[in-house]
Amino acid sequence: MNSIQSREGDLFLIPAGTVHASGYNQVVLEISDTTDLYTFHFYDYLRPDLNGKLRPIHSYHAFRVLDTTKRASWVSKHLKVTPKPIRSGPTWAEYFLGELGELRIVIHRLEFLKNISDNTNGKFHILTLVDGESVLISSKSNPNRKLEIHFSETALVPACFGEYLLINMGISPCKVVKAFMR
C-alpha cells in the first residue's frame, strides 16, 4: 500500500482494480462513466450503513479484481493529474484536469470571479460547484432557461443547450468541475 498526499482541488484518475481511499476530514467528488459501478471493500473504517449496520467487506472479490501492476511510482506518474490551462481571460480560466483511456469522460475545471461562457458543442455537461457560494447557469439563446446551483450541488446541462453562461451569484471566486463524454 502507498499513500499520496492530497490537497484541495487535486484530481486522481482511478481505473478499475486500483486500491483507493480518502483521508481524514476529506470530501471526495467521485465521477464515473458507468451506472453498474461496484466497489469491493478491503476495509471500510468501520462505517455503518444507513440502517446502522457495518458495511460489508468484500476481500475475496477485492483481491480478484486488484490490479497489482499499478505500483506507487506508476500511480503518481499517471493517475495524479496536473491541471493544464485551456483558455483564459482576465478574471476566468478553464483547465483540463484529465481523462483516462478506459474511462469515456473528460474532466475540466472552470474558475471565475464574475462569469464564464461555455458551449456544450453537442455533448451534455455535468457541472458541480466545488468552490464558491452559488452559480446561475443560463442559456445564451434563451435566458429563460436557467438554473442556480449552490456549493456541492450538481446540474446536468443538456447537449442541446449550446452556448451558456455561468454567473457567480456570491462574492467569493467560483470553481466548477465540468465532466462530459469524449
N, C-alpha and C positions, 0 to 999 in steps of 0.2 A: 504494500500500500504506500501511497505517496500523498503528500499534502502540498497544495499550491496556494499561496497567499492570494486572496482576492480583495478587491476594493470596490466601492460603489461604482456601478456602471460597467464593470467587467462583463465580458461575454465569453462563455465556454461552449463550444460545439461538442455535443455528447452523442456520439453514434451508439447504436445498439451494442451491448456487450461491454460497455465502459462503466466501471465502478465509479460512482459519484455520490457526493453528499454535500449538504450545506453546513456551514459552521455556525457557531453561537451567534445569536442576535442578527441573523441574515434573513432577508426576504428575497425569494427567487421568483423570477418570471420565467416560467417554463413554456417554450414554444415548440410545438410539434406539428408535423405534417400528416399525422395519422389519427384515425379515431379508434383503432384497435391497439392501443398502447398498453403494454404490460410491464409492470415493474416487479422484479423478483428481488426481494429484500434479503441481504446478508444480515442486516441489523437495522433496527428502526428506533433507536433511542428510547425504547420502552414507552412509545407514544400510544395512547388509547385511540380507538376509532370513535365515531360519533355516538356509539352506544356504550362507551366506557370500557370496552374490551381491548386488550392489547392487539395491535395489528399483527397479522401473521408474518412469519419469517419463511422464506422460500429457498433455503440454502441449496437443496438438491437442484432445483431449476436454475438458480442463480449461477452455480458452478458450471452447469451445462451450457449456458449462453455466454459465459465470460470469455472475452477476447484477450488472451494472455499476451498477444503481440504488442499491445499498447502499453509500453513501458513509460516511466516518468519523463524521460527526455523527449520521446515521441509526442506525448500528450502536451508538454509545454511548447513544443515547436509547432504542432498542427492544430491544437484544439483551443488554446488561449489566444483570442483574437485581438489584434491591434487595430483600432478604428482607422480607416483611410478616408480623407476628405474627398467628396464627390463634387460638391458645388457649394458656393457660399456667397454671402452678401455682407454688408456692414454689420447687421445685427442678427444674422442667421447662418446656419450651416447644415449640410446633410453629410453624414458619414456612412460608409459601407462598413458594416460590422462583421458580416460573414455569410458563408454558405458552405455546405459540406456535400460532397459528391453523392452520398447515399440519401441525403435529405433533399426534398424538392423546394425548399423555402430559401428565400434570401432575406437577410435582416439588415435594416438601415436604422440610423438614429437621426432624428430631426431636432436641432437645438435652435431656439429663437427667443428673442426678447419680446417682440410685439406680434409678429405674424410670419408665416412662411407659406408659399404656394407650392402645390404639388399636382400631380396628374396620375390617374390610375393607369393610363395607357392600356386600357382594356383588361386589366387584372385587378381583382379585388385587393384591398389593403386592409390589414388588421392593425389598428393603432392602439397603443397603450401609453397613457400618460405616466411616466416614471419619475418625473421631477417637475414641480410646479403645482399650482392650485387647480386650475381648470382651463380647458381649451374648447373653443367653439369650432366645430368642423362645418364649413359652409360651402355649398356648391357655387362655383363661379357663374355657371349658366342659369341656375335657378336658386337665388339666395333664400328662397322659402324652404329649401331642403337643407336643414341644418340640425346639428345635434351637439349638445355640450357634454363633455366628459370631465370628470374630476380625477384627482390623483389616484392612481392604481386602477382606474377603470379602463375598459377596452371597448372599442367600437369597430364594427365592420363597415368599410366604405365599399359599396358595390362597384364592380368593374365599369358599369355604365355611367358612373358619376363623372368621369373625365377630370377636368380641372377643378381643384378645390383649394380652399384657403383654411389654414389653421390659425386661429386668432387667440392669443394669450388673454384670458379673462382675469388674470390675477396680476400681482405686482412682481413676483419673482420670475426669473427665466424658466422656460419650459424645455423639457426633453421628452420626446415621444419616440417610442420604439415602433418601427414600421416593419411588418412582415408581409411578404407576398410570395406567390408561387413563381418559379422560374419560367 
